[in-house]
Amino acid sequence: MSGARHANLFLDMLAAERGASKNTLDAYRRDLEDYLAYLQEARSTPDKAEAATVRGFMVSLEERGLKASSAARRLSAVRQFHKFLYVEGYATADPTAAVSAPKRGRTLPKVLSVDEVDRLLAVSREAMTLDAKPGEIVRAARMACLLELLYATGLRVSEVIALPRSAAKTRDRFLVVRGKGAKERLVPLTEAARETAKTYLALLEQQERKPGPWLFPADSESGHITRQAFARDLKAVASAAGLRTDKVSPHVLRHAFASHLLQNGADLRVVQELLGHSDISTTQIYTHVLDERLKNMVRDLHPMAARDT
């Protein structure tokens, strides 16, 4: 059996048994294609690979300049692939068991301040009131809606761009979102987000000839706006708001949602649920904001601190 066939069986398992999304499957496919190409150069196959072969692959990633985090992610895909082959009987051993992941430094997420988020939102709202063509006003309203929803809910970018049209019509103060692994969760919906969504939808429906199912329709394969298009348009808003464009991305708004909640006293477990993290260790990356909050509490509330001023 060829390596490509082994990989396809593994990807089929991820889709059928774990409910992996298209984006997740595409990421695994890219990682495995890279690994299989290396095996071919090393004149090996997935069912015959040894620990030394896998280590050689990791060395090749380092030589190509991949960051430790990227190399670790690729090793994770290779580990799961070989474990699958071993458990299903396609290989007699798992060569990754003795291979260590590259050491990674703890990378803190980029976070916008509350003031910076306010500037982004203000610029996006102002664009809706400009004397422009109807299509340009709808485009500005779409961006305002995307930003309000992202900051209000902490949704993943893939989740917000694929929201159904009904999300802008709900009378509830929450949305039911289907996230990774087809898991559903409730996320809050602020009044500002609801109003912006209603305004945007009204403008959109005035321009549409044939309404579709998506809140953010676009001429794309999926039928809705792509992550790339959203990120590109957001850079323009960031520039207009006087922010560094390399500091702003759709995912950064999700970071801001989590960090600002924690800064204001939210429980880490609650933030975990809102973000849709299956493991709280993923959410703990945001606890760096607590350090500053605790310092401020000691400075402002500790009785000894008052004597130092």
TASULVEN-V277365 format. One record per residue. N is the residue number from 1. SS is DSSP state (H for helix, E for strand, - for the rest). OMEGA is omega in whole degrees, -180 to 180 (999 if undefined). Layout:
N | SS | OMEGA
N | SS | OMEGA
This chain:
1 | - | -177
2 | - | 178
3 | H | 179
4 | H | 178
5 | H | 177
6 | H | -178
7 | H | 180
8 | H | 177
9 | H | 179
10 | H | 180
11 | H | 177
12 | H | 177
13 | H | 179
14 | H | -179
15 | H | -174
16 | H | -173
17 | H | -177
18 | - | 179
19 | - | -178
20 | - | 180
21 | - | 178
22 | H | 179
23 | H | 179
24 | H | 180
25 | H | 178
26 | H | 180
27 | H | 177
28 | H | -179
29 | H | 179
30 | H | -179
31 | H | -178
32 | H | 177
33 | H | 178
34 | H | -180
35 | H | -179
36 | H | 177
37 | H | 178
38 | H | 180
39 | H | 179
40 | H | 178
41 | H | -180
42 | - | -179
43 | - | 178
44 | - | 178
45 | - | -177
46 | - | -178
47 | - | -179
48 | - | -176
49 | - | 178
50 | - | -179
51 | H | -180
52 | H | 179
53 | H | 180
54 | H | 177
55 | H | 178
56 | H | 177
57 | H | -180
58 | H | 177
59 | H | 180
60 | H | 178
61 | H | 179
62 | H | -180
63 | H | 179
64 | - | 176
65 | - | 178
66 | - | 176
67 | - | -180
68 | H | -179
69 | H | 179
70 | H | 179
71 | H | 179
72 | H | 178
73 | H | 180
74 | H | 177
75 | H | 178
76 | H | 178
77 | H | 180
78 | H | 178
79 | H | -178
80 | H | 178
81 | H | -178
82 | H | 176
83 | H | 178
84 | H | -179
85 | H | -179
86 | H | -178
87 | H | -178
88 | - | 176
89 | - | 178
90 | - | 179
91 | - | -177
92 | - | -180
93 | - | 176
94 | - | -175
95 | H | -177
96 | H | -176
97 | H | -177
98 | H | -177
99 | - | -179
100 | - | 177
101 | - | 177
102 | - | -180
103 | - | -178
104 | - | 172
105 | - | -179
106 | - | -177
107 | - | 178
108 | - | 180
109 | - | 173
110 | - | -178
111 | - | 174
112 | - | 175
113 | - | 177
114 | H | 180
115 | H | -180
116 | H | 176
117 | H | 178
118 | H | 179
119 | H | 177
120 | H | -179
121 | H | -179
122 | H | 180
123 | H | -179
124 | H | 178
125 | H | -179
126 | H | -179
127 | H | -180
128 | H | -174
129 | - | -178
130 | - | 178
131 | - | -175
132 | - | 177
133 | - | -179
134 | H | -180
135 | H | 180
136 | H | 178
137 | H | 177
138 | H | 179
139 | H | 178
140 | H | 179
141 | H | 178
142 | H | 179
143 | H | 178
144 | H | 180
145 | H | 179
146 | H | -179
147 | H | 180
148 | H | -179
149 | H | 180
150 | H | -177
151 | H | -180
152 | H | -171
153 | H | -175
154 | - | 180
155 | - | 169
156 | - | -180
157 | H | -180
158 | H | -179
159 | H | -175
160 | H | -178
161 | H | -178
162 | - | 178
163 | - | 176
164 | E | -179
165 | H | -179
166 | H | -180
167 | H | -180
168 | H | -178
169 | - | -176
170 | - | 175
171 | - | 180
172 | - | 178
173 | - | 177
174 | E | 175
175 | E | 171
176 | E | -173
177 | E | 174
178 | E | -175
179 | - | -178
180 | H | -180
181 | H | 180
182 | H | 179
183 | - | 179
184 | E | 176
185 | E | 177
186 | E | 175
187 | E | -177
188 | E | 179
189 | - | -178
190 | - | 179
191 | H | 179
192 | H | 179
193 | H | 180
194 | H | -179
195 | H | 179
196 | H | 179
197 | H | 179
198 | H | 179
199 | H | -180
200 | H | -178
201 | H | 178
202 | H | 178
203 | H | -179
204 | H | -177
205 | H | 176
206 | H | -176
207 | H | -174
208 | - | 173
209 | - | -178
210 | - | -179
211 | - | 178
212 | - | -176
213 | - | -171
214 | E | 177
215 | - | -179
216 | - | -177
217 | E | 178
218 | - | 178
219 | - | -178
220 | - | -179
221 | - | -179
222 | - | -177
223 | - | 177
224 | E | -178
225 | - | 180
226 | - | 177
227 | H | -179
228 | H | 180
229 | H | 178
230 | H | -179
231 | H | 180
232 | H | -180
233 | H | -180
234 | H | 178
235 | H | -180
236 | H | 178
237 | H | 179
238 | H | 179
239 | H | 179
240 | H | 180
241 | - | 179
242 | - | 180
243 | - | 176
244 | - | -176
245 | H | 179
246 | H | -180
247 | H | -172
248 | - | 175
249 | - | 178
250 | H | -178
251 | H | 179
252 | H | 177
253 | H | 176
254 | H | 176
255 | H | -179
256 | H | 178
257 | H | -177
258 | H | -177
259 | H | -179
260 | H | 175
261 | H | -180
262 | H | 178
263 | H | -178
264 | - | 171
265 | - | -180
266 | - | 179
267 | - | -177
268 | H | -180
269 | H | 178
270 | H | 179
271 | H | 177
272 | H | -180
273 | H | -178
274 | H | -179
275 | H | -179
276 | - | 177
277 | - | 178
278 | - | -178
279 | - | -177
280 | H | 178
281 | H | 176
282 | H | -179
283 | H | -175
284 | H | 176
285 | H | -177
286 | H | -177
287 | H | 177
288 | H | -180
289 | H | -180
290 | H | -178
291 | H | -179
292 | H | -180
293 | H | 179
294 | H | 177
295 | H | -180
296 | H | 179
297 | H | 179
298 | H | -179
299 | H | -174
300 | H | -170
301 | H | -177
302 | - | -177
303 | H | -180
304 | H | -179
305 | H | -178
306 | H | -179
307 | H | -178
308 | - | -177
309 | - | 999
